[in-house]
Amino acid sequence: MTSAATQASPQRASGPLTGVRIVEFAGIGPGPFACMMLADMGAEVVTLDRVGAKKNLKSVAGRGRKVVELDLKDKAAIAQVLDLLANADALIEGFRPGVMERLGLGPDVVQARNPRLVYGRMTGWGQEGPLAQAAGHDINYISVTGALAAIGPKERPVPPLNLVGDFGGGALYLVVGVLAALLEAKKSGKGQVVDAAMCDGAASLMSMFFDMTAMGRWTEGRERNFLDGGAHFYGVYECACGNFISIGSIEPQFYALLRQLAGLSDSSFDAQMDPKAWPALKQKLVGVFKTKTREEWCKIMEGTDVCFAPILTMAEAPKHPHMAARKIFVTRHGVTQPAPAPRFSRTPSAIREPATADIGELTSEWQAGK
């Protein structure tokens, strides 16, 4: 891990989005994560937060922002926000549909002041539809897309943290949508609303599995397919020490190497792609992998074409040689956290420290083009 001193910059921004100005309305979950990514890539992100919120130097998702404290129930504050947005490139909000309109900051009002503004909206259910006004969380959004039903052991679905809805289907699709709209606005001079719904994004993430179903290569039901834990050659196994490893030996040459290094000479393992043979072969592999510790299996298989990896905890991951060599994790203010991703060869991303700001001064700077 590297220190905060080498990874965090409180001053000049770097990254491919340097010069892009984004106003974020404070929220939780995917909105802040999306803005963290944009800030890491050099965008100037100003977060409008409640009075008394203060900046949090230890926040991972809150890094790289200028924080302005405002009472959005105050009409004078709304006027200040509109003045700031007049020179912004994008706005990101994560309220329920209609909240921004009731505040007097809906797309029609804001884009009347700034026609080229990209208006990013992050919700679970989207801006319209029968559930648009309903409360929900990641687990609900991925439930209705077919995603949650496909994840976990055959006995019951298992929530994959909030990676599929909030962050994969939400934040990342919001970032892609906002950046695409910014590119288009440069050509047309006109902004637009980006409706990023977690249920939309989670459904999109399932595209390959809908494709495989159409081709007859996917069966509904958990642990019945080669990517959902059904196959013996693609899954998780416990070791003698109680820790776990993962293998993904799909291709014939990788499977052959797995057999060689694990000593799987039993001819029953010839039936790699026969789903009827998978349960019995999986049980045999359970016994094989319990004969050695995770460390011993790492010495035998890690770095080979078996497609093998130890299953590490969050505490262990930063210490892994590959993670450490690529500086995938950094430490700032005593908090271990992922470094910016992806990486850029000429305009590298960087972590900047959050700072408080005055909305009047910011508006003046943006008007002057500073």
N, C-alpha and C positions, 0 to 999 in steps of 0.2 A: 504494500500500500504506500502511496505517496502522501506527503503532508499537505495540509491546506495551503501552505505558503506557495507551493509550486502549482497548485491547481485553481486557486481562487483569485480573482482580480476584482478589486473594488472600483477600478477606473475604466479605462478605455475598453470597449467591447471588441471581441474578435468573433469570427464565424461568418458563414455565408449569409446570414440574415442581418448583419450590421446595417443600421440605417432604417430598418423596419420598425414602426412604432405601433405597439399593441396595448389596448386598454382592457384590463381584465377585471371583471366584477367578482369579488372574492367568493369562493365556494369551497366545496370539498370534493375529493376523489378525482375524476377524470379531467375536469377543467384545469385545476392547478397543475396536474401532471403534464397536460398538453402545454401549458404555459411555461413550465420548467424546461421542457424540451426546446421550445421556441427561444427562451432566454439563453439556454446553453448554446444555441446556434447563433447567438449574437443579437437577437431582437431586443429592442428596448421595451420591456414589459412594465407597465404601470398598473399596480393592483389597487383598486378602490375598495377599501375595507371599512368596517364599522369604526366609530370613534372609540378609542381605547384599545384597539386590537394590537397595535405595536408590531414591529418586525420581530421575527424569530430567527436568530442566527443559526440555530441548529436544525431548522426545518429543511428536509431534503426537497420536497416538492415546492417549497416556497423560495428556493434559492434564486438569486439573480434578479430580483424585482426591486422596483421603486414603489414604496408603499405610501399611499395617501389615505388618511383617515377622513371619512365624510359621513354625514347623516343624510342618507338619500331620501328621507322624509321631508327634508328642508328644501323648499323650492329654490332658494338661493344656491344651494349645493347642486341641484339639478342643472341650473343655468351654467355653473362652473364646469360641470361634466360635459355639457354640450359644447362649450367653448374649447375644451381639451380635445374632444372627439372631432372637432372641425379640421384638425390637422393630423389625425391618426390614420393609420393604414388599415387597422382591424380592431374589432371589438370581440371579446369572448365572454359569454355569460352562461350560467348553468341553472337559472331559475325555472320554475314551472312555467308552461306557456301562459302568457298574459301578464306576468309580473312586470316585465320591463315596460310593456305598454301602459300599465297603470301608473308606473313611475314617471311617465312622460319621456321614456327613452326607447320606444319601440323603433323598429327599422325605418318606418316611414318618416318619423320625426328626425332621426339621426341622419339618414341619408339625404334628407332635404338640405341639411347643413353641409354634408360632405358626401356628394354623389359617388365618390370612388371608394367609400368605406366598405370593407368586407365585414359582414355581421355574423360571427360564429355563435351558434346556439347548441349547447350541450344538454341533452335530456336523456332520460331512459326510454320513454315511449314515443318521443317525437313531438312535433308541433301540432299534429292533429291525429284523429283516430279515437276509437271508443275509450281507450285507456290513457289518453293524453294528460288528463288532469289527476290521474290516480297516483298515489305514492308507490314507490317501488325501490328495490335495490338490485344490484348486479344479479343475484341469484334468481330474481323474478324475470329479468330481461332475457337471460340465457335459457330460462325454462321454456319459453314459448317459441324458441327458434330451432329446437331439436338438438341444441348443443349439450345441455345438461343431461338429457336422457341418454346420451352416448358415452358419458364419462363416468368411470368408476367400475367397481366389481359388479358381477351379474346380480348380486342381491339387491343393490340400490344405487342410484346415482350419487356421486360425490362432488360437492362444489369445488371447482378448481381455483381456490382462493377467489379473488375478484379480478383475475387476470383476463378472462375472456370477455366479460361485459364492460366493466368500468374502463379498463386500460387498453385491451386489444381492440374491442369493438367500439369503444367510446373515444378515449383520448387520441389514439393513433389515427382513427378515421377523421377526427376533428382537425388534427394537424395536417393531414393530407388534403382535406377539403379547403381549409383556410389557405394553405400554400397554393393550391390550384387556382382558387379564386383571386388571390393576389397576382398571380401570373396573368390571368385573364384581364384583370383590371388595368394592368399596365398597357394592354393593347386597346381596350375599349374605353378606358377612362371611367368605367362604371363598376361599382361594387355590387354585391348581391348577398343574400342570406344563405348561410351554410347550415342546413338542418342536420346536425349529427346526432342520431339517436342510437343508444347502445343496442337496442333490439335490431336495428338495421345492420349495424356493424357486426354484431355477433352472428347474424344470419349470413352475412357476406363471408365471414371466416369459415363457415361450413360449406363453402362452394365445392371444394374437392370431394367432400363426402356425398353431397347430392349428385355430383358427377359420377362417382364410383357406384352409387346406388343405381343410377340410370343404366350403367354398363353391366349390372349384375355382379359387381365385385364387392358389394357391401350389404350386410344383413343387419336389420334393426335388432337391437339387443346388445347389451354390454358383454365383453369378453367372448365375442363370437367372430371377431375380425382380426386381421393381422396387425392393426395399429391400435387396438383398444385393450390390449392385454390378453387377447384370446390365444395368440400364437406363442409357442414356447420360445421362439427366437427373437421376440420383441417384447421385453417386459422387465420386471423388477424382481430381484431375488435377494433373499436374506443370506448373510454370511455367518460363519461360525461365531463371530464376535458380536452378532446382533445388529451390525450395520448392514447397509444395502448397497447393491450395485445395479446398474442397468446395462442391458445389451439390446442392440438393434441390428442383428445380423440377417438382414433381409436378402441381399443379393447372394447368389450361390457361392461365389468365391469367399464372401465374408462368413457365410454359414460353414463352409468347409474349414476355414481357419478356426472358427469357434469350436468345431468338433475336434480339431487337432489339439488346440491348447487346453481344452477342458477334458480331453480324453474320452470323447463320446464315440467309441468304436462300435457300440451296439447298432446293428443294422436297422433297428426300428427308427433311428434318426434319419434314415434315407427319405422318409416320408415328410420332408420339410413342409410342403405346401398342401398337405392333406388335412383339412380342418378336423376330420374325425379322429386323427391321431394326436392332435394338439394337447388335449387334456392329459393323456398318459405321458407324453413326452415332457410336458411342463412339470409334472410330478417327479419325473426322473431328474430333471434339472434342479428342482428344489433340493433334492438330496445331494447332488453334485456340488452345488455352490455352498452348501452348509459344511463342506469338508475343510474349507479354508477361511481365513479371515479376509476382510475387505482389503487390508494392506497386502496380503499375499496374492489375492487375485489381481490387484493393481500391478504388482511386479510382473505378473504373467501376461496380462492383457492390455494394460493401458498403453496407448500410443500405437497399437496395432490396428489392422483393418478388421478386427472383430466388430468394431463400432461399440466400444465399451467405455463406461465411465463410472467412477464411484458416485454414489448419491450423497452429496454433502449438505450439511446444515448451513444456515445463513452465517453462523459463526465460523464454520470451517471454510466456506467458499473463498473468502479473500486470501487465504493462506495457500491455496492450491497453486502449484508452480506456474501453470498456464495463466491463471487469473492474475498472479503477481507479476509475471513477465510482461503482460499487456497492460498492466496498471488499470484493470477493469474496475477496481474499487479504490476509492480515495478516502481520506479521513479529514474532516474539517470540523473544528470546534468540538473535537472528541467524538464525533459521530461518523461511523463507517457507512459509506453510501456508494452507489454506482456512479462511475464517472460518466460524462456526457457521451452519448452515442447517437448516430453513427459517427465515424471519423472522416475528416476532410483533409486532403493532402496540402492544400494551399491556404485555406481559411479555417484553421482549427477552431473547434468549439472550446469554450472554457467556462468554468464556474465563476460567477461573480457574486459578491456579497450583496445581500439585500440592504436597502437604505430607505430611510423615510424621506419624503419629498413634499414640497408645497405645490398645490395644484395651480396656483397663480403663476408661480415661477416656471413650472413645466409648460403651461400654455404659452407663455411668452417665448420660451426657448423654441417650442415647436413652430410657432408662428414665424419666428425669425429663421427657421430652417437649421437651427443648431443641432 
